[in-house]
Amino acid sequence: MRIRRDRRFRELVERQLDLFATDEASLLAEAEAADRAWTNADREEAEERYGDYQLLVDAIGEALYDLREAYAATLEERTADEYRAAFDRAARKRFGRLASFLAE
């Protein structure tokens, strides 16, 4: 049954995530750079670099959450839950830990 639900929203969610990636390209690039900076930082800088990275992860996660909830609000409750699940799976698959906010 889960496969059917994913298919129901697959094209919509893919378009939404494509638009998100385009609209937020600079934020996503900044997060990638911050991840590299944190990973390559020496001990004295690692904590601060991780904090910078985490702020960007949170901003991206919140933006994905807002996108998801804006559309979910237009649906009936049960359908909205199915959509949220499909969105969350696709976002985590595409953006990895940048979408970890959705798992909370």
N, C-alpha and C positions, 0 to 999 in steps of 0.2 A: 504494500500500500504506500509506503514512503516514496518509492520510485515514482508512482503516479502523481503524488503531491508535488514532488520536485519538478516533474515535467509540467505541471499546471502553471507554475510560476517561473520556470527556467528562463524563457526568453525575456520576460519582463525584468527579472532580477539581473540578468546579464547586461541588458541595456542600461539599467540603473547604475550598475557597477562600472560599466564603460564610461558613462557620463561622469560619475564620481572621479574616476581615474583621470579623466581629461580636466575636469574643473579643479581638482585638487592636486594636479601634477607637481606643483612647486612644493606643497606640503609633504607629499609622498617622497619627493627627492630629498627634502630637508631631513626627513626621518631616516632615510637610507644613509645619508651622510652622517647623521648623529649616531646611528648604529655603528658605522665604521669607526668614528671618533672614539666611541665608548670602548669598542672591542680592542682598539689599538692604543688606548691610553695607558700611561704608566700608573702605578699604584696611587700616586698622589692626586692624579686627576680623574681616576676611574669613577669615583662616586659622583663627582660633579657632572661628568659626561653622561653617566647613566641617568641622572636626574633630568638633564636636558632631553635625552632620548625619550624618557618616560613621559615628559610633558607633551611631546609630539605624538606619541602613541595614544595618549589620552585624548588629545584634540582630534585625531583621526577617528578613533573609536566613537567619540561623541558625535562627530559629523555623520558617520555611518548609522549610528543609532537614530539620529534626527531624520535622516533620509528614510530609514525603515519605518519609523513611527508615523511620518507624514503620510505615507501611502497606506499603512495598516489602519489608520484612523478612518479611511474611506470604506473599509470593509466590515462585514458582519464579524462578530467576535470569533467564531470558529474558523472562518475563512482567514481572518487576520492572523490567527495563531499558526495556521498552515503556511501562510505567506512569511511570517517571521522566521519560522524554522527553515524554510527554503532560503531566505535571504541570509540568515546567519551562517548556514552551511556554505553557501557560495562565497560569502565575504571572507570567512575564515580560510577557505581553500585558496582564494585569490590573494588575499592580503596577509595571511598568516597571523603572526602575533600582533600586527597592527590592528587587527579586528578583535583582539582578545576582550575588549570592553563588552562586546556582544554576548560573551559567555557568562557574564555576571548576572 
